[in-house]
Amino acid sequence: MDQLADFLHLDDEQHPAWQFASDKLEEIRSLGLKAEGCYRFFPVEKLDIREGTVAFPQGVLSPRPQVCGYLRDSAQAALFLCTAGFYFTDESHAYNSRDEILEGYIVDAMGSCSVENAMDRIQQQLSREMEARGLHISNRYSPGYCNWPLADQKNLFALMEGQPTPVRLSESCLMAPIKSVSGIIGIGEKVKKREYGCAICNNSTCIYRRLVHK
């Protein structure tokens, strides 16, 4: 609840929105919903920072120079998919259809937090696995962020063909379920985690953006 309150900028436990969110969280826990995610390893044949491409034996991604710079020294990469499922989107639409806009927004935010938390756990698992091999991982980066074109989702999904989650890609490169994330994590002996979050992203119109002081 603390994380959700921070996400929604709620600071009053007596506010109706807080009460609704708290009750909804308990309801969701009782449903036993499960997030799903996976990652797949690919050897990096060539990382061209200037061109902004990562070449694997099976294909090429084009995250652009910014992301490729953060993947510097990666000998291999883990491509990932993770989803919180259809529940949050369906439930949010149900509230919105009844003109319960605040409730719909809160449930939508829950879905966003859920998939990010699930991906955090997947990344932690990957980090432990790589540390046992004497390797390090980068932060995770997704199409649509840090100037990585959303259209490159098609190449990412082609590389992830046959993956076990229910996530599918539309012709317009949107994922279904909507509360899903995809992307890349660099792996290597000299890979370093960089500054992460809003400080490295220039999308000033993002509704989730935090004020970054420099």
N, C-alpha and C positions, 0 to 999 in steps of 0.2 A: 504493500500500500504506500509506503514511503517513496518508492521509486515512481509509482504512478502519480502521486501527488506532485512530485518534482516535475514530471513530464507535463502535467496539466497546469502547473503553477498554482496549485491549491495549497493554502496554508491555514485554513480554518476548518477544524474537524466538525464544526457544527453546520457548515455549509451544506445545503441539500445535495450538491454535487459530490461532496466527500461521502456523505451517507449512502448515496446511490452506488458509488464506486466500491465502497467497502462491502455492501450487501451483494453486489454483483460478483465481486471476487469470491466470496464464499459460495455463491451459487455455481460459479465456474469450477471451483475446486471439487464440488460435490459431483460434477459431471465426469471427472476423471479424464479430461481432455489431454491429449499427448501431441507435442510437437514432433516433427520428423526432420531428419537432416542426414547428409552424407558428404563425404569428400572423396576425391579421386586424385591419385598422384600422376604427374606427368614430368618426364625429364625435360629440362629447358635446353633446347639446341642452340638458340641464340636470343639474347635479350638486347634489343637495339633501342637504347634510350632516345637517341636523336629522332629515329623514325617512330618511336612509340609502339613497338610491336614486341610480342613474345612468341617465338616459334617453338613448337613441339613437333615430334615426329608425326603426330596425328593431325596437326593443323596449326593455325596461327590466330592469336588474339591481338587486337589493336587497342590497348587501353590508353594510348597517347603518352607523351613524354613524362607527364607528371607522375602518373602511377608507375610507369616503368622505372623512373628514378627511385621510387620507394622500394622497388623490387630488386634493386642493385645487388649483385653477388648471389642471386638465386641460382642454384644448380638444378633445382626442381621446383615444382609448384603444386599446390593442392587447389583444385577447383572445387567449389562447394555449392550446395543447394540446401536450403532449410525453409520449412514452412510451419506456421501455426495452424494451418488447416482452414476450412471454409467457415467454421462456426462464427468467428468474429465479424466477418464481412456480412454474412447472412443476418446475424443478430442486429448489427448496426443498421442495415437496410430496413429491417422490420421496424425498428424504433423510428427511423426517419420517415417511413411511410405513414406513421401515425402522428407525424409532426412533433415527435419527441426528439428534437434536434440535439439537445445537450446530452441526453442519454445515448443517442446514436454516436455522438462524437467520443464520449467516454469509452464506449465499448470498442470503437475503432482504435483508440489510443491503447487500450488493453492488448489488442492484437499486435500492434506495433512493438510494444514492450515485450510481449511474449516471444515473438520470433527473434528479437534481438537477444533476449536472455538465453534462448535455446542455442543460438549461434555462438554466444559467449562460451557456453559449455562445450560445444563441439570444438571450438578453437582451443580451449584449455586442454581438452583431450589430445588434440593434435600436438600441442606444445609439449605435453608430457611425453608423448610417443617420440617426438623428434629429439628432445633433450636426452632421452635414453640412448640415442644414437650419436650424441655429441653434436647435434645440429640445432639451429635456431630458426624461428619463423618471423615473418613480418606481420604487420597489421593486416587486416582483411580489407579488400577494396572491391567495390561493386560497380557494374555498369550504371551509368546515370550520375555518378559522383566523381569528383576530382577530374572533370572534363573527359571521362570515359564515355564514349557515345553509347546510348542505349541500344542502338542497332547491333552492337557487337554481341548482344545477348544471343543472337542466332548462332554465332560461331561458338560461344560458350556451351550452348545446349547441344550443338552438334558433337562437341567433344565429350559431353556428359550423356550421350545416347545410351539408353538402357538403365539409367540411374533409378534407384528403387523408391524415390519419393513420388507423391501424386502431383508434383509441380509440373505444369505444362506451359508452353510459350505460345502466345497468340501471334497473328501476322503483324501486329503493331508492336511486338516485342514486350508486351505486358505479361506478367506471370499470373497464373491462376493455380491455387488460391492467391488472392491479392497480397495477403500477409505472408509473403515469402521473400527471401533474400538469396542472391547468388553472387559469385565472385571468385576472387583469387587470393591466395596466401603464398608468399614466397618462402622458400626453404633453402638453407645453405649454412655452411660453417661460419661465414662472415656476415650473414644477414642480420640486420638490426631493426628493431622497432623504432619508428619515427614518431614525431609529434602527430597526434591523431585528433580527429573530431573537426569542429568548425574552424579551427585555426588553419587547416590545410585546404579548406574548401572555399571556393569563391562564389558559391551559389547564394547570393545575398537575399533571394526571394524565398528561400526554404522556410516553411512555417515552423520547423523544429530548430531553427538556427539559434544558437546562443551568441550573446554579444561577446566579441573577442577584443580584448584590450591589448594594444601593442605599444 
